[in-house]
Amino acid sequence: MGKPGSVSLEYAMSDTNDPHADPHADPVVVGIYDTEFEAALVKNMLGEAGIPAQMVGAMTAGFRAETPGKVKVLVPGSLGEQAIALIAQEAESNE
């Protein structure tokens, strides 16, 4: 599984100071990948760790007409830091 996309922790984490905000209401991007396959590996790894994840952009990444597209992996805002740490740990173990 390649390195996580070029998403920084600051960008990925939800920036809200509302103590009543639902942490699951605002998903955060924890990785951006070139292919649906790479994103699915990350999504499944997060799911196995108990972190629900979604992929966004898989349809555009699969176009065959040289259309650039990226696939984003999103998790609930409250689990963003944990997901990013897990992705980084997995990337390090695969180097």
C-alpha positions in Angstrom: 0.0 0.0 0.0 1.6 3.2 -1.0 2.2 6.3 1.1 -0.9 8.2 2.1 -1.9 11.0 -0.3 -0.5 14.5 0.2 -3.0 15.4 2.8 -1.6 17.1 5.9 -3.0 16.5 9.3 -4.0 20.1 9.6 -6.0 19.9 6.4 -7.5 16.6 7.2 -8.8 17.4 10.7 -12.1 19.1 11.1 -11.7 22.7 12.3 -14.6 23.2 14.6 -14.8 24.7 18.1 -18.5 23.9 18.6 -18.7 21.4 21.6 -22.2 20.4 20.5 -21.1 19.5 16.9 -21.6 15.9 15.9 -18.1 14.5 15.3 -19.5 12.2 12.7 -21.4 14.9 10.8 -18.3 16.2 9.1 -16.1 13.6 7.5 -12.5 14.4 6.9 -10.1 13.4 4.1 -7.3 11.2 5.4 -5.8 10.3 2.0 -5.9 11.0 -1.7 -5.0 8.2 -4.1 -4.4 7.8 -7.8 -6.4 4.6 -8.2 -9.6 3.1 -6.7 -7.5 0.0 -5.8 -5.1 1.9 -3.6 -8.0 3.8 -1.9 -9.9 0.5 -1.4 -6.8 -1.0 0.4 -6.7 1.9 2.8 -10.5 1.9 3.3 -10.5 -1.9 4.1 -7.5 -1.5 6.4 -9.2 1.2 8.3 -12.4 -0.8 8.5 -10.6 -3.8 9.9 -9.3 -1.4 12.7 -12.9 -0.4 13.5 -12.7 3.0 11.7 -15.6 3.4 9.2 -14.3 4.9 5.9 -15.8 6.0 2.6 -14.2 6.5 -0.8 -15.2 9.5 -3.0 -14.1 9.9 -6.6 -13.8 6.3 -7.6 -15.9 6.9 -10.7 -13.6 9.6 -12.1 -10.4 7.7 -11.3 -11.6 4.8 -13.5 -12.2 6.8 -16.7 -10.2 5.5 -19.7 -10.1 8.8 -21.6 -7.0 10.1 -19.8 -9.1 12.1 -17.4 -7.2 12.8 -14.3 -9.1 11.7 -11.2 -8.2 11.1 -7.6 -9.9 8.9 -5.0 -10.3 10.4 -1.5 -10.7 8.3 1.6 -12.9 9.9 4.3 -13.6 9.0 7.9 -15.7 10.6 10.6 -14.1 13.8 12.0 -13.6 12.3 15.4 -11.5 9.5 14.0 -9.3 11.5 11.7 -6.2 11.6 13.8 -6.4 7.9 14.6 -6.9 7.0 10.9 -4.0 9.2 9.7 -1.7 7.6 12.3 -2.8 4.1 11.3 -2.2 4.9 7.6 1.3 6.3 8.3 2.1 3.3 10.4 1.1 0.9 7.6 3.1 2.9 5.1 6.2 2.7 7.3 5.8 -1.0 7.7 5.6 -1.5 3.9 8.8 0.5 3.1 
